[in-house]
Amino acid sequence: MRRAVMLTSACLVVLIAGGCRHDGRTLRPAGPGQQSSISTLAAPSDTDGIGEPSTTGLPLPAGLTVTAPWRDGAEIDPRYTCDGTNLAPALSWSAAPAGTVEIAITLTDVDAPDFVHWAIAGLSPSSTSIAEDTVPIGAYEGTNGNGVVGYTGPCPPAGETHNYLITVYYLGEASGSSDGAAGLDLIDALQSAELDEGSVTGSFSRA
């Protein structure tokens, strides 16, 4: 009788232990707040910078970026326009890719592409920024759409909104231009010599 009691107790211990053990093969009942489905797919570790996985399995290089005093695509501060102090904005950009010998910058009106607001070249390939309203030593500027050498800010007709594009050119060969070159001619020279480019956009409206 005593042996039977001991065997019965041992079986109960085994059953209890077996019921408490969670070996991963049987899910516990969901508790409160655990009724939502959960994805078990791991996010790809290598992407192209816009959420798409790399097809090579290797990290893809990020695009060249340009940073202005406004967010990309946002409204341009009047400070940099004809309604303000009309100053060339401070800018920063990605370090130049290998093979760059010169950096240049342009500001153009997407809605009036024949009007050049700014074209500056001759910037050092090691530079990654330009201060507000500054022409670095060794740099030169083209003639803008108003016939003046240097910068002139966004200034669409009253009642209109125009979109603007600032482009930083990484040149694989010297642009070979000089101060006062026609803005459109200078841009043609930059596009012919460019190795790569980055850009930032903005818009401006006038009442």
N, C-alpha and C positions, 0 to 999 in steps of 0.2 A: 504493500500500500504506500509506504513511504517512497519507494522507488518510482511508483506511478505519479505521485505528486511532484517529485523532482523533475521527471520527464515533461510533465505538463507545464511546469514553470519555465523550463528551458525553452519549450516551443513558443510560449508567450513572449519571452525576451527576443527570440529570433524574429517573430512576426512584427513586434513593435519596432525593432531596429530596421527591418526591411521596409516598413512603412515610412520611416522618418528619413531614410537615406534618399538623396536627390542626385542621381548619377547622370543627369543631363539628357536622358533619353525620354523622360516623361515630364511634360510641362506641368507646373503647379497651376491650380485654378487661378484665373485672373482676379486680382483684387479690385477694389473700387478705384476708378480712374485709370484702369489699365485695359480698357476696352478698345482703345485706338490701335490701328495697325502700325507697325514699326518696320521700316525698311531695313533689311540686313545687308543691302548692297554697299560695299565700301566705295567712297568717293575716289575717283582716279587721282593719283598723286602727281601725275604729270599732265599739265594742261597747257594750252596755247595762250593763256592769259585772259581768255574770254569764256572759260568754262568748258571748252572742248578738249577731250583727251588728245595727247600727242600720239600720232600713229607710229612713231619710232620707238616709243618707250623712254625717250630722253627728254629732259626739259627743253622747251622751245624758248628762244630769246624773246624778251618783252619788246614791244614796239618802242620806237624813239618817241619821247614825249616832250612837249613844250608847256611851260606853266606861265600864265599871265596873271595880272591882278584880278581877273574875273574867272569864274568857272567856265570850262569849255562849253560853248553854246549859249552862255548867259548874256545878259545885257552888259554892254561896255560902260564903265564908269564915265560920266560926262567929262571928268578931268582930262581924259585922253582924246576928247573930241573938240569940234569947233564951238560947241556950246560951253566948254570949260576953258581950261588953261592950255589945251592943245599940245600936251607934252607926250613924247614917245614913252610908252610904258616900260617899266622894268620887266625883264623876261629871264627865265632860266630854262635850260634844256638838258637832255641826256648827254653824257659824255660821247664824244665823236667816235664813230666806228673806225677800225683800222683802215689806213689809206687816206684819211681825210687830211687835206693840206690847207683848207681854208673854210671858214664858216660865214654864211651870209643870212640876212633876214629880210623878208618882205612883208608888207601889209597891203592887201588888195581888197577891193570891193567885189564880192561875188555877183552882185546885181548890177554892177557897172564895171566889167572886167578891164576896160581900156583906161580906167583911172587908177593910177598907182599912188598909194598914200605914203609908201615908204619902201626904200630899197637901200640896204646898207650891206657892204661886203668888206672883205679884208680882215675879218675877225680871226684871231688866233685859233687854230684847231684844238688847242688845249682849253679854250674858254668854255664855260658852261652857264654864263649869265651875262647880262648887260644891265647897267644901272639906268634908272629913269632919266630921260632927256640927256643922254650921254653918247658921245662918239669916241670910242676907245682909240688910243694911239695906234696909228697904222691902218685904221679903217677909213672907208670913204663912202659917200652917199650919192645916190642918183637924184635926178630931178623928178619931183613929184608931179601929179596931175595939175597943180596950180602953177607950174613953171618955176618952182623954187627948189633949190637943193635942200634935201633933208626931209623931215617928217611933216605931214599934215594929217590931222586925225579924221575919223569918220564924220561925215557932214552930209547926210542924205537930204533931198528936198523936203521942205516942210510937209508934214502929213504922211511921210513914207517911213517904212522900216527897211533898212538894208542889212545884209549879212556880210561879215568881214572875216578874212582868213589871214592869219599870221603864219608864215612858213619859215622854218629854220632849215637852210640848205647846208648839207655836209658835202663839200666839193672835193672831188678826186683830183682836180687840177686847178691851178690859179685862175680866177675869173678874168684877169688881165684888163680890168677896167680902171676908171679913175673918178674922182669927184666931178659931179655935174653931168655924168652920162645920162642919156634919156632913160627914164625909169623902165619903160617897156623893153628897151634894148638890153639894159642890165639884167632884167629878169630872164630874157632869152639866153643870155650868156650863162647865167646861173643854172638854168635848167639843162643846158648842154653839158655843163661840167659837173652836175650833181652826182654824188655817189649814193646818197640817201637823203631823206628829209623827215621832219616831224612838223606837226602843225597844231594850232589851237584856233577855235572859231569864237565869234561873238556877234551880237547884233546891236543896232542902235536906231532909235526912233526920234524924230523931231516933231514937235507939235505944229 
